[in-house]
Amino acid sequence: MYTALYRKLRPMSFADVVGQEHIVKTLKNQIAHNRITHAYLFCGTRGTGKTTFAKVFARAVNCENPQDSDVCGVCPSCVDIATGASMDVIEIDAASNNGVDNIRDLREEVRYPAMGRYKVYIVDEVHMLSTGAFNALLKTLEEPPPHVIFILATTDPHKIPATIHSRLMRFDFHRANPAQMEQALANYMTGEGIAVSPEALAYVARLSDGSWRDALSLLDRCASLYYGEEITLEKALEITGSVNDAVFFDMMDALTAKQTDKCLAIIEDLSAKGRDFAQFAQEMLSHLRNRLIAATADGMEGYDDTIRMITAFSEVARNMRQATSARLALEVMCIEYICGPAQAPPPQPAESRGGTLPPSPKPQTPAPEPEPPKKKAIPEDIRNVLLDWPNFIKDFEASFAPFIGKTQAGFLEDEHLYIVCPDVFIESHLRRHAEYITDRLRKRYSLEFSVNIIAKNFYDDRHRKKYNLADDFNYADGGIDKLKSMIDFEVEEG
């Protein structure tokens, strides 16, 4: 059976470990001078090697013929631990064994002697233990048997109670820097007989963000798809659904130059190539971070634009998790960044541009009487607006048209004119300018409308429940005649 690279290439000794020299040195000194403590806490982000390192340490403390405080790799203890046959190394997944009873069972087990020098308990994701389980573990950590070593691994050390934390020797695992990772990955791939270009290795190292598991898993996928071929940067990009760095520069240039058409063309190209928009937004943020650092070093040139882009892409990356269309979210963000939200014309200032008082006003004709209040729209008026909606949404200025142009109008036999939005992003944007839209309705139809701006999924749900229908209502399905007949039905029944 094939073994995944991230499992096959795990370090088996201290000498194999890359990027954790501070931990290796400390633990080797403890072994050499017989100062091994009874409990350790290994902290670090996912994929940095906490559990793998714990197994290396378990082999080292039980090795029968240590070499410079490192494992020999050939003694029965080393072989048994490496193959998972040893009874002295027990791995516990705290995510699925997090109750008080699980820890009580562990407290009973630690009383039995080890077959070798030490019995090592590796508790992964220890922060997932319940409060009761932590309390049950506390007594064992205070007075453990001399033959027991606990290694607690976690990605969230702040969730561990202080009473537990104070009884552990803590080690923080660092992310591997890109240069270290590139060199190590190159050696691994050479040993496996897999050809990988330097550009592809650099991309994998950067994308994995210091996670060895992520880097090796990605290379494993590439090697499987392009078996027997060299893994190039283009092939790695194809596997991940990512893009070449040139696209990030193009997007920055288009946003800076306020070229909406170019931004939309870039997004269209990403869609045509099947790229992941959420991943593009995340990688764009990394690119902007590098640009920000460069701008700071260059005397703050381009600093403000970069900050604005980081803010915009951060928001869209966060919102994409709930978006029905990641592409639409990205398009809306670009349009808003370039054009800005639509605003009603600002009132003229009372003072002149120079700050002096305006000249004495000339005699003017009396101000016209204020317009009488508009009559409130009734269902028949709303019906007319629904039929006229395609014409109404054509009259908005260019900065607002892409938003209002994607909407439909709806009616549910109440006093509201529903503006039905295809996405929560469109809905959010239009809600911020509801008064502006209402004013345009008022001027066009000389009526006062009660407007309800709503996302399509919520409108469809209300529509199905009100009329006891099985399907969503789509005005485009069946044309204007279907819309008219449905409105006539609704008005007559109301």
LOTOR-407637 format. One record per residue (C-alpha): residue number from 1; x, y, z. Coordinates in steps of 0.5 Angstrom, whole numbers. Each point is the difference from the previous one (the first is absolute). Layout:
<sites>
<n=NUM	px=X	py=Y	pz=Z>
...
</sites>
This chain:
<sites>
<n=1	px=0	py=0	pz=0>
<n=2	px=2	py=7	pz=-2>
<n=3	px=3	py=4	pz=6>
<n=4	px=-2	py=8	pz=0>
<n=5	px=7	py=4	pz=-1>
<n=6	px=-2	py=4	pz=7>
<n=7	px=0	py=-7	pz=3>
<n=8	px=6	py=-3	pz=-3>
<n=9	px=4	py=6	pz=1>
<n=10	px=-1	py=1	pz=7>
<n=11	px=7	py=1	pz=4>
<n=12	px=2	py=-6	pz=4>
<n=13	px=5	py=3	pz=4>
<n=14	px=3	py=7	pz=2>
<n=15	px=5	py=1	pz=-5>
<n=16	px=-6	py=-1	pz=-5>
<n=17	px=-4	py=6	pz=3>
<n=18	px=0	py=7	pz=-4>
<n=19	px=-1	py=7	pz=3>
<n=20	px=-1	py=-2	pz=7>
<n=21	px=7	py=0	pz=2>
<n=22	px=-1	py=4	pz=7>
<n=23	px=-5	py=-6	pz=2>
<n=24	px=5	py=-6	pz=-2>
<n=25	px=6	py=3	pz=3>
<n=26	px=-4	py=1	pz=7>
<n=27	px=-3	py=-7	pz=0>
<n=28	px=7	py=-3	pz=-2>
<n=29	px=3	py=3	pz=6>
<n=30	px=-5	py=-2	pz=4>
<n=31	px=1	py=-7	pz=-2>
<n=32	px=8	py=0	pz=0>
<n=33	px=-1	py=3	pz=8>
<n=34	px=-5	py=-5	pz=2>
<n=35	px=-5	py=6	pz=1>
<n=36	px=-6	py=-2	pz=-3>
<n=37	px=-6	py=3	pz=3>
<n=38	px=-7	py=-3	pz=0>
<n=39	px=-5	py=4	pz=-4>
<n=40	px=1	py=4	pz=-6>
<n=41	px=-4	py=5	pz=-4>
<n=42	px=1	py=1	pz=-8>
<n=43	px=-3	py=6	pz=-3>
<n=44	px=-1	py=2	pz=-7>
<n=45	px=-4	py=1	pz=-6>
<n=46	px=-2	py=-6	pz=-4>
<n=47	px=5	py=-4	pz=-4>
<n=48	px=6	py=2	pz=4>
<n=49	px=2	py=-7	pz=2>
<n=50	px=-3	py=0	pz=8>
<n=51	px=-2	py=-7	pz=0>
<n=52	px=6	py=-3	pz=-5>
<n=53	px=5	py=4	pz=5>
<n=54	px=-4	py=-3	pz=6>
<n=55	px=1	py=-7	pz=-3>
<n=56	px=8	py=1	pz=-2>
<n=57	px=1	py=2	pz=8>
<n=58	px=-4	py=-6	pz=2>
<n=59	px=5	py=-4	pz=-4>
<n=60	px=6	py=4	pz=2>
<n=61	px=-2	py=-1	pz=8>
<n=62	px=-1	py=-8	pz=-1>
<n=63	px=6	py=-1	pz=-5>
<n=64	px=5	py=-6	pz=3>
<n=65	px=6	py=3	pz=-4>
<n=66	px=-1	py=8	pz=-1>
<n=67	px=5	py=3	pz=-4>
<n=68	px=1	py=7	pz=2>
<n=69	px=-6	py=0	pz=4>
<n=70	px=-4	py=-2	pz=-7>
<n=71	px=-3	py=-6	pz=-2>
<n=72	px=4	py=-6	pz=-3>
<n=73	px=-6	py=-2	pz=-4>
<n=74	px=2	py=-7	pz=0>
<n=75	px=-1	py=-3	pz=8>
<n=76	px=-7	py=-3	pz=1>
<n=77	px=-3	py=6	pz=4>
<n=78	px=2	py=4	pz=-6>
<n=79	px=-3	py=-5	pz=-5>
<n=80	px=-7	py=-1	pz=4>
<n=81	px=-1	py=7	pz=1>
<n=82	px=1	py=2	pz=-7>
<n=83	px=-5	py=-6	pz=-3>
<n=84	px=-5	py=2	pz=6>
<n=85	px=1	py=-7	pz=3>
<n=86	px=3	py=3	pz=7>
<n=87	px=-5	py=0	pz=6>
<n=88	px=4	py=5	pz=3>
<n=89	px=-2	py=6	pz=-5>
<n=90	px=-8	py=1	pz=1>
<n=91	px=-3	py=6	pz=-5>
<n=92	px=-7	py=3	pz=3>
<n=93	px=-4	py=4	pz=-5>
<n=94	px=-3	py=5	pz=5>
<n=95	px=-5	py=2	pz=-5>
<n=96	px=-4	py=-6	pz=1>
<n=97	px=3	py=-2	pz=7>
<n=98	px=-2	py=6	pz=3>
<n=99	px=-4	py=-2	pz=6>
<n=100	px=1	py=-2	pz=8>
<n=101	px=0	py=-7	pz=-1>
<n=102	px=5	py=0	pz=-6>
<n=103	px=5	py=3	pz=5>
<n=104	px=-2	py=-4	pz=6>
<n=105	px=2	py=-6	pz=-4>
<n=106	px=6	py=3	pz=-2>
<n=107	px=2	py=1	pz=7>
<n=108	px=-1	py=-7	pz=1>
<n=109	px=4	py=-2	pz=-5>
<n=110	px=6	py=4	pz=2>
<n=111	px=1	py=-4	pz=6>
<n=112	px=3	py=-6	pz=-4>
<n=113	px=7	py=-1	pz=-1>
<n=114	px=3	py=2	pz=-7>
<n=115	px=4	py=-6	pz=-4>
<n=116	px=5	py=5	pz=-2>
<n=117	px=3	py=6	pz=4>
<n=118	px=-6	py=4	pz=-1>
<n=119	px=-7	py=0	pz=-1>
<n=120	px=-2	py=6	pz=-5>
<n=121	px=-7	py=3	pz=0>
<n=122	px=-1	py=5	pz=-6>
<n=123	px=-7	py=3	pz=0>
<n=124	px=-1	py=4	pz=-6>
<n=125	px=-5	py=6	pz=0>
<n=126	px=0	py=0	pz=7>
<n=127	px=-4	py=7	pz=0>
<n=128	px=-6	py=-4	pz=-2>
<n=129	px=0	py=-3	pz=7>
<n=130	px=-6	py=2	pz=5>
<n=131	px=1	py=3	pz=6>
<n=132	px=-2	py=-6	pz=4>
<n=133	px=5	py=-4	pz=-4>
<n=134	px=6	py=6	pz=1>
<n=135	px=-2	py=-1	pz=8>
<n=136	px=1	py=-7	pz=0>
<n=137	px=6	py=0	pz=-4>
<n=138	px=3	py=5	pz=5>
<n=139	px=2	py=-5	pz=5>
<n=140	px=3	py=-4	pz=-4>
<n=141	px=5	py=5	pz=-3>
<n=142	px=1	py=3	pz=7>
<n=143	px=3	py=-7	pz=3>
<n=144	px=1	py=-5	pz=-6>
<n=145	px=3	py=-6	pz=0>
<n=146	px=8	py=0	pz=-1>
<n=147	px=-1	py=-4	pz=-6>
<n=148	px=-5	py=4	pz=-4>
<n=149	px=1	py=6	pz=-5>
<n=150	px=-6	py=4	pz=-2>
<n=151	px=1	py=4	pz=-7>
<n=152	px=-6	py=5	pz=-1>
<n=153	px=-1	py=3	pz=-7>
<n=154	px=-4	py=6	pz=-2>
<n=155	px=-2	py=5	pz=-5>
<n=156	px=-3	py=4	pz=6>
<n=157	px=4	py=1	pz=6>
<n=158	px=-4	py=6	pz=3>
<n=159	px=-6	py=-5	pz=1>
<n=160	px=4	py=-4	pz=5>
<n=161	px=-1	py=1	pz=7>
<n=162	px=5	py=4	pz=4>
<n=163	px=0	py=-6	pz=5>
<n=164	px=2	py=-5	pz=-6>
<n=165	px=5	py=5	pz=-3>
<n=166	px=4	py=1	pz=6>
<n=167	px=2	py=-7	pz=0>
<n=168	px=2	py=-1	pz=-7>
<n=169	px=7	py=2	pz=-3>
<n=170	px=-2	py=4	pz=-6>
<n=171	px=3	py=0	pz=-7>
<n=172	px=-3	py=4	pz=-6>
<n=173	px=1	py=-3	pz=-7>
<n=174	px=2	py=5	pz=-5>
<n=175	px=-3	py=0	pz=-7>
<n=176	px=6	py=-2	pz=-5>
<n=177	px=3	py=6	pz=-4>
<n=178	px=-1	py=0	pz=-7>
<n=179	px=7	py=-1	pz=-2>
<n=180	px=1	py=-6	pz=5>
<n=181	px=-6	py=-3	pz=-3>
<n=182	px=2	py=0	pz=-7>
<n=183	px=6	py=-3	pz=2>
<n=184	px=-3	py=-5	pz=4>
<n=185	px=-5	py=-2	pz=-5>
<n=186	px=5	py=0	pz=-6>
<n=187	px=4	py=-5	pz=4>
<n=188	px=-7	py=-4	pz=1>
<n=189	px=-2	py=0	pz=-7>
<n=190	px=7	py=-2	pz=-3>
<n=191	px=0	py=-6	pz=5>
<n=192	px=-7	py=-2	pz=-3>
<n=193	px=2	py=1	pz=-7>
<n=194	px=-5	py=5	pz=-1>
<n=195	px=2	py=6	pz=-5>
<n=196	px=-2	py=7	pz=3>
<n=197	px=2	py=7	pz=-3>
<n=198	px=3	py=5	pz=5>
<n=199	px=-6	py=5	pz=-2>
<n=200	px=-5	py=-6	pz=2>
<n=201	px=4	py=-1	pz=7>
<n=202	px=0	py=7	pz=2>
<n=203	px=-7	py=1	pz=-2>
<n=204	px=-2	py=-6	pz=4>
<n=205	px=4	py=2	pz=6>
<n=206	px=-3	py=7	pz=0>
<n=207	px=-7	py=-3	pz=-1>
<n=208	px=1	py=-5	pz=6>
<n=209	px=1	py=6	pz=5>
<n=210	px=5	py=-4	pz=4>
<n=211	px=-4	py=-7	pz=0>
<n=212	px=4	py=-6	pz=-2>
<n=213	px=-6	py=-4	pz=0>
<n=214	px=-4	py=5	pz=-5>
<n=215	px=7	py=0	pz=-5>
<n=216	px=1	py=-7	pz=0>
<n=217	px=-8	py=-1	pz=-1>
<n=218	px=0	py=5	pz=-6>
<n=219	px=7	py=-3	pz=-3>
<n=220	px=-4	py=-7	pz=1>
<n=221	px=-6	py=2	pz=-4>
<n=222	px=5	py=3	pz=-6>
<n=223	px=4	py=-6	pz=0>
<n=224	px=-6	py=-5	pz=-1>
<n=225	px=-3	py=5	pz=-5>
<n=226	px=6	py=1	pz=-4>
<n=227	px=3	py=-7	pz=1>
<n=228	px=7	py=-1	pz=-3>
<n=229	px=0	py=8	pz=-2>
<n=230	px=4	py=6	pz=3>
<n=231	px=-5	py=4	pz=4>
<n=232	px=1	py=7	pz=-2>
<n=233	px=-3	py=6	pz=3>
<n=234	px=-6	py=0	pz=-6>
<n=235	px=-2	py=-7	pz=2>
<n=236	px=0	py=2	pz=8>
<n=237	px=-4	py=6	pz=-2>
<n=238	px=-5	py=-5	pz=-3>
<n=239	px=-1	py=-5	pz=5>
<n=240	px=-1	py=6	pz=6>
<n=241	px=-5	py=4	pz=-5>
<n=242	px=5	py=6	pz=1>
<n=243	px=3	py=5	pz=-4>
<n=244	px=7	py=3	pz=-2>
<n=245	px=2	py=6	pz=3>
<n=246	px=0	py=4	pz=-6>
<n=247	px=-8	py=0	pz=1>
<n=248	px=1	py=3	pz=7>
<n=249	px=4	py=6	pz=-3>
<n=250	px=-5	py=1	pz=-6>
<n=251	px=-6	py=0	pz=6>
<n=252	px=4	py=5	pz=4>
<n=253	px=1	py=5	pz=-7>
<n=254	px=-7	py=-1	pz=-2>
<n=255	px=-3	py=2	pz=7>
<n=256	px=6	py=6	pz=1>
<n=257	px=-2	py=2	pz=-7>
<n=258	px=-8	py=0	pz=1>
<n=259	px=-1	py=-5	pz=-6>
<n=260	px=-6	py=-3	pz=1>
<n=261	px=0	py=-4	pz=-6>
<n=262	px=7	py=-3	pz=1>
<n=263	px=-2	py=-2	pz=7>
<n=264	px=-6	py=-4	pz=-3>
<n=265	px=4	py=-3	pz=-5>
<n=266	px=5	py=-3	pz=5>
<n=267	px=-6	py=-3	pz=4>
<n=268	px=-3	py=-3	pz=-7>
<n=269	px=7	py=-3	pz=-2>
<n=270	px=0	py=-3	pz=7>
<n=271	px=-7	py=-3	pz=0>
<n=272	px=2	py=-3	pz=-7>
<n=273	px=6	py=-3	pz=3>
<n=274	px=-4	py=-3	pz=5>
<n=275	px=4	py=4	pz=6>
<n=276	px=-2	py=0	pz=7>
<n=277	px=-2	py=7	pz=1>
<n=278	px=0	py=-1	pz=8>
<n=279	px=7	py=-2	pz=-1>
<n=280	px=2	py=6	pz=-5>
<n=281	px=-3	py=5	pz=6>
<n=282	px=5	py=-4	pz=5>
<n=283	px=6	py=0	pz=-5>
<n=284	px=-1	py=8	pz=-2>
<n=285	px=0	py=2	pz=8>
<n=286	px=7	py=-4	pz=0>
<n=287	px=2	py=4	pz=-6>
<n=288	px=-3	py=7	pz=3>
<n=289	px=4	py=-2	pz=6>
<n=290	px=6	py=0	pz=-3>
<n=291	px=-1	py=6	pz=-4>
<n=292	px=-2	py=4	pz=6>
<n=293	px=7	py=-2	pz=3>
<n=294	px=3	py=2	pz=-6>
<n=295	px=-3	py=6	pz=0>
<n=296	px=2	py=2	pz=7>
<n=297	px=7	py=-2	pz=-2>
<n=298	px=-1	py=5	pz=-6>
<n=299	px=-2	py=6	pz=4>
<n=300	px=-7	py=-1	pz=0>
<n=301	px=-1	py=0	pz=-7>
<n=302	px=-7	py=-3	pz=-2>
<n=303	px=-1	py=-1	pz=7>
<n=304	px=-7	py=2	pz=1>
<n=305	px=-3	py=-3	pz=-6>
<n=306	px=3	py=-7	pz=2>
<n=307	px=-3	py=1	pz=7>
<n=308	px=-7	py=1	pz=-3>
<n=309	px=1	py=-6	pz=-5>
<n=310	px=2	py=-4	pz=6>
<n=311	px=-7	py=2	pz=4>
<n=312	px=-4	py=-1	pz=-6>
<n=313	px=3	py=-7	pz=-1>
<n=314	px=0	py=-2	pz=7>
<n=315	px=-8	py=1	pz=0>
<n=316	px=-1	py=-3	pz=-6>
<n=317	px=4	py=-6	pz=2>
<n=318	px=-4	py=-1	pz=6>
<n=319	px=-7	py=1	pz=-3>
<n=320	px=2	py=-5	pz=-5>
<n=321	px=-2	py=-6	pz=5>
<n=322	px=-7	py=2	pz=0>
<n=323	px=-1	py=3	pz=-7>
<n=324	px=-4	py=-4	pz=-5>
<n=325	px=5	py=2	pz=-6>
<n=326	px=7	py=2	pz=2>
<n=327	px=1	py=3	pz=-7>
<n=328	px=-6	py=5	pz=1>
<n=329	px=3	py=2	pz=7>
<n=330	px=7	py=1	pz=-3>
<n=331	px=-3	py=4	pz=-6>
<n=332	px=-4	py=4	pz=5>
<n=333	px=6	py=2	pz=4>
<n=334	px=4	py=2	pz=-6>
<n=335	px=-6	py=5	pz=-3>
<n=336	px=-1	py=3	pz=7>
<n=337	px=8	py=1	pz=1>
<n=338	px=0	py=3	pz=-7>
<n=339	px=-6	py=4	pz=0>
<n=340	px=-2	py=1	pz=7>
<n=341	px=-7	py=-1	pz=3>
<n=342	px=-6	py=4	pz=-4>
<n=343	px=-1	py=6	pz=4>
<n=344	px=-6	py=5	pz=-1>
<n=345	px=3	py=7	pz=-2>
<n=346	px=3	py=4	pz=6>
<n=347	px=-3	py=6	pz=2>
<n=348	px=3	py=7	pz=-2>
<n=349	px=5	py=3	pz=5>
<n=350	px=-3	py=6	pz=4>
<n=351	px=7	py=3	pz=-1>
<n=352	px=4	py=2	pz=-6>
<n=353	px=6	py=-5	pz=-1>
<n=354	px=5	py=6	pz=2>
<n=355	px=-3	py=-1	pz=7>
<n=356	px=-3	py=8	pz=0>
<n=357	px=-7	py=1	pz=1>
<n=358	px=-4	py=0	pz=-7>
<n=359	px=-3	py=7	pz=-3>
<n=360	px=-6	py=3	pz=2>
<n=361	px=-6	py=-4	pz=-3>
<n=362	px=-3	py=4	pz=-6>
<n=363	px=-8	py=0	pz=1>
<n=364	px=-3	py=-6	pz=-2>
<n=365	px=-7	py=-2	pz=-2>
<n=366	px=-4	py=-4	pz=6>
<n=367	px=2	py=-7	pz=1>
<n=368	px=-5	py=-5	pz=-3>
<n=369	px=-5	py=-3	pz=5>
<n=370	px=3	py=-7	pz=2>
<n=371	px=-3	py=-6	pz=-4>
<n=372	px=-6	py=-3	pz=3>
<n=373	px=1	py=-7	pz=3>
<n=374	px=0	py=-6	pz=-5>
<n=375	px=-6	py=-4	pz=0>
<n=376	px=2	py=-7	pz=3>
<n=377	px=1	py=-6	pz=-5>
<n=378	px=-6	py=-5	pz=0>
<n=379	px=1	py=-7	pz=-3>
<n=380	px=-2	py=2	pz=-7>
<n=381	px=6	py=5	pz=0>
<n=382	px=5	py=-5	pz=2>
<n=383	px=-3	py=-4	pz=-6>
<n=384	px=2	py=5	pz=-5>
<n=385	px=7	py=1	pz=3>
<n=386	px=1	py=-7	pz=0>
<n=387	px=-2	py=0	pz=-8>
<n=388	px=4	py=6	pz=-1>
<n=389	px=6	py=-2	pz=5>
<n=390	px=5	py=-2	pz=-6>
<n=391	px=-1	py=7	pz=-3>
<n=392	px=1	py=3	pz=7>
<n=393	px=7	py=-3	pz=2>
<n=394	px=3	py=3	pz=-7>
<n=395	px=0	py=7	pz=3>
<n=396	px=5	py=-1	pz=5>
<n=397	px=7	py=3	pz=-1>
<n=398	px=6	py=-5	pz=-2>
<n=399	px=2	py=-1	pz=8>
<n=400	px=-6	py=-2	pz=2>
<n=401	px=-3	py=-4	pz=-6>
<n=402	px=4	py=-6	pz=1>
<n=403	px=-4	py=-1	pz=7>
<n=404	px=-7	py=2	pz=-2>
<n=405	px=1	py=-3	pz=-7>
<n=406	px=0	py=-7	pz=3>
<n=407	px=-6	py=0	pz=4>
<n=408	px=-8	py=-2	pz=-1>
<n=409	px=-6	py=4	pz=3>
<n=410	px=-5	py=-4	pz=4>
<n=411	px=-7	py=0	pz=4>
<n=412	px=-3	py=-4	pz=5>
<n=413	px=-7	py=3	pz=1>
<n=414	px=3	py=5	pz=5>
<n=415	px=1	py=7	pz=0>
<n=416	px=8	py=-1	pz=-2>
<n=417	px=3	py=0	pz=-7>
<n=418	px=6	py=-5	pz=1>
<n=419	px=6	py=1	pz=-3>
<n=420	px=3	py=-7	pz=-1>
<n=421	px=8	py=-1	pz=0>
<n=422	px=3	py=-6	pz=-3>
<n=423	px=6	py=0	pz=6>
<n=424	px=1	py=3	pz=7>
<n=425	px=5	py=5	pz=-3>
<n=426	px=-5	py=3	pz=-4>
<n=427	px=-5	py=0	pz=5>
<n=428	px=5	py=3	pz=5>
<n=429	px=2	py=6	pz=-5>
<n=430	px=-7	py=2	pz=-2>
<n=431	px=-2	py=0	pz=7>
<n=432	px=5	py=5	pz=2>
<n=433	px=-3	py=4	pz=-6>
<n=434	px=-7	py=-1	pz=1>
<n=435	px=-2	py=7	pz=1>
<n=436	px=3	py=2	pz=-7>
<n=437	px=-4	py=-6	pz=-3>
<n=438	px=-7	py=2	pz=3>
<n=439	px=2	py=7	pz=-2>
<n=440	px=1	py=-2	pz=-7>
<n=441	px=-7	py=-4	pz=0>
<n=442	px=-4	py=6	pz=3>
<n=443	px=3	py=5	pz=-6>
<n=444	px=-2	py=-5	pz=-5>
<n=445	px=-7	py=-2	pz=2>
<n=446	px=-2	py=5	pz=4>
<n=447	px=-2	py=-5	pz=6>
<n=448	px=3	py=-1	pz=7>
<n=449	px=2	py=-8	pz=0>
<n=450	px=2	py=-4	pz=6>
<n=451	px=6	py=-4	pz=-3>
<n=452	px=3	py=-6	pz=3>
<n=453	px=7	py=-2	pz=-2>
<n=454	px=0	py=-8	pz=0>
<n=455	px=5	py=-5	pz=-2>
<n=456	px=-3	py=-5	pz=-5>
<n=457	px=0	py=-6	pz=4>
<n=458	px=-4	py=3	pz=6>
<n=459	px=-5	py=3	pz=-5>
<n=460	px=-1	py=-7	pz=-3>
<n=461	px=-1	py=-3	pz=6>
<n=462	px=-5	py=5	pz=2>
<n=463	px=-3	py=-1	pz=-7>
<n=464	px=-1	py=-7	pz=1>
<n=465	px=-3	py=0	pz=6>
<n=466	px=-5	py=5	pz=-1>
<n=467	px=-2	py=-3	pz=-7>
<n=468	px=1	py=-7	pz=2>
<n=469	px=5	py=-1	pz=-6>
<n=470	px=5	py=-6	pz=-1>
<n=471	px=5	py=4	pz=-4>
<n=472	px=3	py=7	pz=1>
<n=473	px=-3	py=6	pz=-4>
<n=474	px=4	py=2	pz=-6>
<n=475	px=-3	py=6	pz=-4>
<n=476	px=5	py=-1	pz=-6>
<n=477	px=-3	py=-7	pz=0>
<n=478	px=-6	py=1	pz=-5>
<n=479	px=1	py=7	pz=-1>
<n=480	px=-4	py=6	pz=1>
<n=481	px=-7	py=-4	pz=-1>
<n=482	px=1	py=-4	pz=6>
<n=483	px=2	py=5	pz=4>
<n=484	px=-6	py=4	pz=-2>
<n=485	px=-5	py=-6	pz=2>
<n=486	px=4	py=-1	pz=6>
<n=487	px=-1	py=7	pz=2>
<n=488	px=-8	py=0	pz=-2>
<n=489	px=-1	py=-6	pz=4>
<n=490	px=3	py=3	pz=6>
<n=491	px=-3	py=7	pz=0>
<n=492	px=-7	py=-4	pz=-1>
<n=493	px=1	py=-5	pz=5>
<n=494	px=2	py=6	pz=5>
</sites>
